[in-house]
């Protein structure tokens, strides 16, 4: 049977109650006897086991996903053509041979 947590909006008392799924939720506070009792929804702890659930399982550095809209510095360097120094890039032109 599940355990439900209840809190009174009037006096602030909080307690847990074991109930069946078919039981109606409690509405009257046991401390102040007013109908201001509400269920408190708490997050459930889930543990995923196995590969693929942790950031350290990714091949990319720091667990970054592949769908990160921008390129990394290494990818940008690879995609840009390598620049040649000014001295090497300009070769003296040869005059046309006259026949």
OpenMM code with the backbone's topology and positions (N, CA, C; nanometers):
from openmm import Vec3, app, unit

residues = "UNK UNK UNK UNK UNK UNK UNK UNK UNK UNK UNK UNK UNK UNK UNK UNK UNK UNK UNK UNK UNK UNK UNK UNK UNK UNK UNK UNK UNK UNK UNK UNK UNK UNK UNK UNK UNK UNK UNK UNK UNK UNK UNK UNK UNK UNK UNK UNK UNK UNK UNK UNK UNK UNK UNK UNK UNK UNK UNK UNK UNK UNK UNK UNK UNK UNK UNK UNK UNK UNK UNK UNK UNK UNK UNK UNK UNK UNK UNK UNK UNK UNK UNK UNK UNK UNK UNK UNK UNK UNK UNK UNK UNK UNK UNK UNK UNK UNK UNK".split()
positions = [
    Vec3(0.0844, -0.1183, 0.0000),
    Vec3(0.0000, 0.0000, 0.0000),
    Vec3(0.0890, 0.1247, 0.0000),
    Vec3(0.0499, 0.2241, -0.0783),
    Vec3(0.1313, 0.3463, -0.0842),
    Vec3(0.1170, 0.4330, 0.0404),
    Vec3(0.2183, 0.5117, 0.0639),
    Vec3(0.2178, 0.6061, 0.1755),
    Vec3(0.2042, 0.7465, 0.1167),
    Vec3(0.1025, 0.8196, 0.1577),
    Vec3(0.0760, 0.9545, 0.1092),
    Vec3(0.1147, 1.0563, 0.2155),
    Vec3(0.1650, 1.1693, 0.1710),
    Vec3(0.1987, 1.2794, 0.2611),
    Vec3(0.0892, 1.3845, 0.2501),
    Vec3(0.0404, 1.4303, 0.3641),
    Vec3(-0.0645, 1.5328, 0.3694),
    Vec3(-0.0130, 1.6542, 0.4464),
    Vec3(-0.0627, 1.7740, 0.4092),
    Vec3(-0.0288, 1.8969, 0.4808),
    Vec3(-0.1558, 1.9794, 0.4957),
    Vec3(-0.1730, 2.0369, 0.6155),
    Vec3(-0.2877, 2.1222, 0.6432),
    Vec3(-0.2529, 2.2655, 0.6038),
    Vec3(-0.3415, 2.3281, 0.5253),
    Vec3(-0.3179, 2.4665, 0.4842),
    Vec3(-0.3464, 2.5639, 0.5981),
    Vec3(-0.4252, 2.5218, 0.6961),
    Vec3(-0.4614, 2.6095, 0.8073),
    Vec3(-0.3523, 2.6142, 0.9143),
    Vec3(-0.3162, 2.4976, 0.9675),
    Vec3(-0.2198, 2.4961, 1.0786),
    Vec3(-0.0795, 2.4544, 1.0357),
    Vec3(-0.0621, 2.4013, 0.9148),
    Vec3(0.0702, 2.3671, 0.8638),
    Vec3(0.1233, 2.2317, 0.9065),
    Vec3(0.0455, 2.1524, 0.9773),
    Vec3(0.0921, 2.0207, 1.0196),
    Vec3(0.1062, 1.9315, 0.8961),
    Vec3(0.2122, 1.8504, 0.8968),
    Vec3(0.2374, 1.7590, 0.7857),
    Vec3(0.2575, 1.6198, 0.8420),
    Vec3(0.1970, 1.5199, 0.7770),
    Vec3(0.2077, 1.3820, 0.8233),
    Vec3(0.1915, 1.2870, 0.7065),
    Vec3(0.2280, 1.1602, 0.7289),
    Vec3(0.2147, 1.0561, 0.6280),
    Vec3(0.1064, 0.9587, 0.6698),
    Vec3(0.0358, 0.9064, 0.5704),
    Vec3(-0.0732, 0.8123, 0.5963),
    Vec3(-0.0663, 0.6997, 0.4935),
    Vec3(-0.0709, 0.5758, 0.5421),
    Vec3(-0.0715, 0.4606, 0.4533),
    Vec3(-0.2159, 0.4314, 0.4144),
    Vec3(-0.2431, 0.4330, 0.2821),
    Vec3(-0.3786, 0.4125, 0.2332),
    Vec3(-0.3780, 0.3216, 0.1115),
    Vec3(-0.4927, 0.2613, 0.0847),
    Vec3(-0.5110, 0.1837, -0.0372),
    Vec3(-0.5341, 0.2798, -0.1527),
    Vec3(-0.5125, 0.2307, -0.2742),
    Vec3(-0.5401, 0.3128, -0.3911),
    Vec3(-0.6880, 0.3481, -0.3999),
    Vec3(-0.7708, 0.2592, -0.3550),
    Vec3(-0.9156, 0.2796, -0.3643),
    Vec3(-0.9715, 0.3709, -0.2536),
    Vec3(-0.8925, 0.3987, -0.1487),
    Vec3(-0.9389, 0.4861, -0.0406),
    Vec3(-0.9515, 0.6310, -0.0880),
    Vec3(-1.0504, 0.6993, -0.0350),
    Vec3(-1.0680, 0.8417, -0.0651),
    Vec3(-0.9602, 0.9216, 0.0065),
    Vec3(-0.9108, 1.0312, -0.0554),
    Vec3(-0.8091, 1.1119, 0.0124),
    Vec3(-0.8636, 1.1784, 0.1378),
    Vec3(-0.7767, 1.1956, 0.2364),
    Vec3(-0.8174, 1.2609, 0.3599),
    Vec3(-0.8409, 1.4089, 0.3347),
    Vec3(-0.9395, 1.4668, 0.4033),
    Vec3(-0.9695, 1.6093, 0.3862),
    Vec3(-0.9694, 1.6859, 0.5179),
    Vec3(-0.9909, 1.6173, 0.6295),
    Vec3(-0.9993, 1.6839, 0.7592),
    Vec3(-0.8684, 1.6670, 0.8353),
    Vec3(-0.8147, 1.7788, 0.8835),
    Vec3(-0.6888, 1.7798, 0.9594),
    Vec3(-0.7101, 1.7175, 1.0975),
    Vec3(-0.6192, 1.6264, 1.1406),
    Vec3(-0.6333, 1.5661, 1.2738),
    Vec3(-0.5995, 1.6638, 1.3868),
    Vec3(-0.5281, 1.7726, 1.3596),
    Vec3(-0.4897, 1.8691, 1.4630),
    Vec3(-0.5951, 1.9774, 1.4850),
    Vec3(-0.6328, 2.0455, 1.3744),
    Vec3(-0.7251, 2.1587, 1.3896),
    Vec3(-0.8684, 2.1245, 1.3468),
    Vec3(-0.8922, 2.0054, 1.2967),
    Vec3(-1.0244, 1.9536, 1.2561),
    Vec3(-1.0919, 2.0363, 1.1458),
    Vec3(-1.0152, 2.1092, 1.0672),
    Vec3(-1.0723, 2.1837, 0.9542),
    Vec3(-1.0490, 2.1058, 0.8256),
    Vec3(-1.1313, 2.1317, 0.7255),
    Vec3(-1.1201, 2.0614, 0.5972),
    Vec3(-1.0238, 2.1350, 0.5031),
    Vec3(-0.9018, 2.1500, 0.5468),
    Vec3(-0.8005, 2.2190, 0.4670),
    Vec3(-0.6805, 2.1287, 0.4394),
    Vec3(-0.6995, 1.9985, 0.4445),
    Vec3(-0.5918, 1.9019, 0.4247),
    Vec3(-0.5730, 1.8754, 0.2756),
    Vec3(-0.4486, 1.8790, 0.2294),
    Vec3(-0.4160, 1.8546, 0.0890),
    Vec3(-0.3013, 1.7548, 0.0803),
    Vec3(-0.2995, 1.6765, -0.0292),
    Vec3(-0.1887, 1.5846, -0.0541),
    Vec3(-0.0669, 1.6652, -0.0976),
    Vec3(0.0494, 1.6183, -0.0523),
    Vec3(0.1760, 1.6784, -0.0923),
    Vec3(0.2408, 1.5825, -0.1914),
    Vec3(0.2691, 1.6337, -0.3107),
    Vec3(0.3314, 1.5502, -0.4127),
    Vec3(0.4822, 1.5692, -0.4065),
    Vec3(0.5515, 1.4609, -0.3810),
    Vec3(0.6963, 1.4654, -0.3683),
    Vec3(0.7593, 1.3920, -0.4863),
    Vec3(0.8773, 1.4350, -0.5299),
    Vec3(0.9442, 1.3667, -0.6412),
    Vec3(0.9879, 1.2264, -0.5995),
    Vec3(0.9844, 1.1371, -0.6940),
    Vec3(1.0217, 0.9985, -0.6697),
    Vec3(1.1667, 0.9802, -0.7101),
    Vec3(1.2439, 0.9166, -0.6267),
    Vec3(1.3838, 0.8913, -0.6589),
    Vec3(1.3955, 0.7751, -0.7552),
    Vec3(1.4591, 0.8007, -0.8703),
    Vec3(1.4774, 0.6971, -0.9716),
    Vec3(1.6264, 0.6813, -0.9957),
    Vec3(1.6719, 0.5585, -1.0005),
    Vec3(1.8115, 0.5305, -1.0282),
    Vec3(1.8179, 0.4505, -1.1574),
    Vec3(1.8836, 0.5077, -1.2601),
    Vec3(1.9020, 0.4380, -1.3857),
    Vec3(2.0357, 0.3660, -1.3805),
    Vec3(2.0337, 0.2378, -1.4115),
    Vec3(2.1565, 0.1599, -1.4098),
    Vec3(2.1864, 0.1118, -1.5504),
    Vec3(2.3143, 0.0991, -1.5799),
    Vec3(2.3552, 0.0532, -1.7120),
    Vec3(2.4190, 0.1655, -1.7903),
    Vec3(2.4630, 0.1337, -1.9103),
    Vec3(2.5308, 0.2354, -1.9913),
    Vec3(2.4296, 0.3248, -2.0602),
    Vec3(2.4716, 0.4460, -2.0893),
    Vec3(2.3877, 0.5387, -2.1631),
    Vec3(2.3101, 0.6366, -2.0787),
    Vec3(2.3175, 0.6293, -1.9482),
    Vec3(2.2394, 0.7177, -1.8637),
    Vec3(2.3216, 0.8260, -1.7959),
    Vec3(2.4533, 0.8209, -1.8099),
    Vec3(2.5374, 0.9151, -1.7380),
    Vec3(2.6132, 1.0036, -1.8354),
    Vec3(2.6481, 1.1242, -1.7942),
    Vec3(2.7224, 1.2169, -1.8792),
    Vec3(2.8608, 1.1622, -1.9122),
    Vec3(2.9164, 1.0781, -1.8262),
    Vec3(3.0494, 1.0241, -1.8511),
    Vec3(3.0481, 0.9145, -1.9571),
    Vec3(2.9322, 0.8679, -1.9982),
    Vec3(2.9230, 0.7641, -2.0998),
    Vec3(2.9331, 0.8186, -2.2411),
    Vec3(2.9263, 0.9501, -2.2579),
    Vec3(2.9318, 1.0092, -2.3908),
    Vec3(3.0750, 1.0115, -2.4427),
    Vec3(3.0894, 1.0032, -2.5732),
    Vec3(3.2219, 1.0083, -2.6331),
    Vec3(3.2748, 1.1507, -2.6402),
    Vec3(3.1856, 1.2485, -2.6474),
    Vec3(3.2292, 1.3869, -2.6590),
    Vec3(3.2792, 1.4381, -2.5240),
    Vec3(3.3684, 1.5368, -2.5248),
    Vec3(3.4230, 1.5877, -2.3982),
    Vec3(3.3156, 1.6545, -2.3128),
    Vec3(3.3277, 1.6403, -2.1853),
    Vec3(3.2396, 1.7007, -2.0852),
    Vec3(3.0942, 1.6595, -2.1017),
    Vec3(3.0674, 1.5505, -2.1700),
    Vec3(2.9305, 1.5034, -2.1844),
    Vec3(2.8447, 1.5910, -2.2727),
    Vec3(2.9055, 1.6763, -2.3571),
    Vec3(2.8281, 1.7626, -2.4446),
    Vec3(2.7644, 1.6789, -2.5536),
    Vec3(2.6431, 1.7130, -2.5862),
    Vec3(2.5715, 1.6392, -2.6883),
    Vec3(2.6162, 1.6785, -2.8268),
    Vec3(2.5788, 1.5971, -2.9252),
    Vec3(2.6135, 1.6237, -3.0632),
    Vec3(2.5288, 1.7353, -3.1215),
    Vec3(2.4150, 1.7624, -3.0649),
    Vec3(2.3222, 1.8599, -3.1198),
    Vec3(2.3436, 1.9993, -3.0641),
    Vec3(2.4662, 2.0333, -3.0283),
    Vec3(2.4946, 2.1657, -2.9731),
    Vec3(2.5056, 2.2653, -3.0859),
    Vec3(2.4226, 2.3368, -3.1340),
    Vec3(2.4173, 2.4212, -3.2506),
    Vec3(2.5460, 2.4814, -3.3018),
    Vec3(2.6529, 2.4957, -3.2237),
    Vec3(2.7745, 2.5600, -3.2718),
    Vec3(2.8869, 2.4587, -3.2844),
    Vec3(2.9838, 2.4944, -3.3715),
    Vec3(3.0993, 2.4078, -3.3912),
    Vec3(3.2017, 2.4342, -3.2832),
    Vec3(3.2792, 2.3341, -3.2528),
    Vec3(3.3868, 2.3544, -3.1567),
    Vec3(3.5040, 2.4202, -3.2282),
    Vec3(3.6016, 2.4674, -3.1542),
    Vec3(3.7182, 2.5339, -3.2120),
    Vec3(3.7941, 2.4413, -3.3058),
    Vec3(3.8056, 2.3146, -3.2707),
    Vec3(3.8775, 2.2202, -3.3548),
    Vec3(3.8061, 2.2013, -3.4881),
    Vec3(3.6752, 2.1916, -3.4864),
    Vec3(3.5989, 2.1728, -3.6096),
    Vec3(3.6096, 2.2961, -3.6981),
    Vec3(3.6095, 2.4151, -3.6387),
    Vec3(3.6216, 2.5376, -3.7158),
    Vec3(3.7581, 2.5452, -3.7823),
    Vec3(3.8628, 2.5024, -3.7113),
    Vec3(3.9965, 2.5056, -3.7678),
    Vec3(4.0078, 2.4083, -3.8842),
    Vec3(3.9439, 2.2924, -3.8738),
    Vec3(3.9505, 2.1935, -3.9802),
    Vec3(3.8750, 2.2399, -4.1035),
    Vec3(3.7650, 2.3089, -4.0873),
    Vec3(3.6825, 2.3484, -4.2005),
    Vec3(3.7393, 2.4683, -4.2752),
    Vec3(3.8221, 2.5519, -4.2121),
    Vec3(3.8809, 2.6677, -4.2767),
    Vec3(4.0074, 2.6255, -4.3503),
    Vec3(4.0286, 2.6765, -4.4712),
    Vec3(4.1531, 2.6424, -4.5408),
    Vec3(4.2713, 2.7068, -4.4701),
    Vec3(4.3833, 2.6390, -4.4745),
    Vec3(4.5034, 2.6900, -4.4074),
    Vec3(4.5554, 2.8108, -4.4837),
    Vec3(4.5869, 2.9160, -4.4132),
    Vec3(4.6393, 3.0368, -4.4755),
    Vec3(4.7897, 3.0232, -4.4927),
    Vec3(4.8365, 3.0695, -4.6068),
    Vec3(4.9797, 3.0653, -4.6327),
    Vec3(5.0387, 3.2007, -4.5957),
    Vec3(5.1624, 3.2039, -4.5537),
    Vec3(5.2261, 3.3326, -4.5271),
    Vec3(5.2309, 3.4156, -4.6544),
    Vec3(5.2356, 3.5468, -4.6406),
    Vec3(5.2309, 3.6379, -4.7540),
    Vec3(5.3452, 3.6138, -4.8517),
    Vec3(5.4628, 3.5814, -4.8047),
    Vec3(5.5779, 3.5610, -4.8916),
    Vec3(5.5590, 3.4383, -4.9800),
    Vec3(5.4992, 3.3344, -4.9293),
    Vec3(5.4832, 3.2114, -5.0052),
    Vec3(5.3619, 3.2169, -5.0974),
    Vec3(5.2598, 3.2913, -5.0591),
    Vec3(5.1378, 3.2903, -5.1366),
    Vec3(5.1514, 3.3638, -5.2693),
    Vec3(5.2344, 3.4643, -5.2757),
    Vec3(5.2527, 3.5388, -5.4005),
    Vec3(5.3847, 3.4969, -5.4649),
    Vec3(5.3725, 3.4343, -5.5796),
    Vec3(5.4917, 3.3940, -5.6536),
    Vec3(5.5110, 3.4929, -5.7682),
    Vec3(5.6340, 3.5237, -5.7975),
    Vec3(5.6554, 3.6167, -5.9084),
    Vec3(5.6057, 3.5561, -6.0396),
    Vec3(5.5405, 3.6388, -6.1189),
    Vec3(5.4879, 3.5902, -6.2456),
    Vec3(5.6017, 3.5875, -6.3477),
    Vec3(5.5994, 3.4847, -6.4305),
    Vec3(5.6995, 3.4727, -6.5343),
    Vec3(5.6502, 3.5470, -6.6583),
    Vec3(5.7385, 3.6175, -6.7225),
    Vec3(5.6956, 3.6829, -6.8462),
    Vec3(5.6631, 3.5779, -6.9516),
    Vec3(5.5686, 3.6062, -7.0342),
    Vec3(5.5288, 3.5129, -7.1377),
    Vec3(5.6421, 3.4954, -7.2375),
    Vec3(5.6679, 3.3742, -7.2795),
    Vec3(5.7730, 3.3443, -7.3767),
    Vec3(5.7313, 3.3939, -7.5138),
    Vec3(5.8229, 3.4587, -7.5799),
    Vec3(5.7935, 3.5074, -7.7141),
    Vec3(5.8539, 3.4105, -7.8138),
    Vec3(5.7774, 3.3569, -7.8987),
    Vec3(5.8283, 3.2634, -7.9981),
    Vec3(5.8473, 3.3276, -8.1305),
] * unit.nanometer
topology = app.Topology()
chain = topology.addChain("A")
for resn in residues:
    res = topology.addResidue(resn, chain)
    for name in ("N", "CA", "C"):
        topology.addAtom(name, app.Element.getBySymbol(name[0]), res)
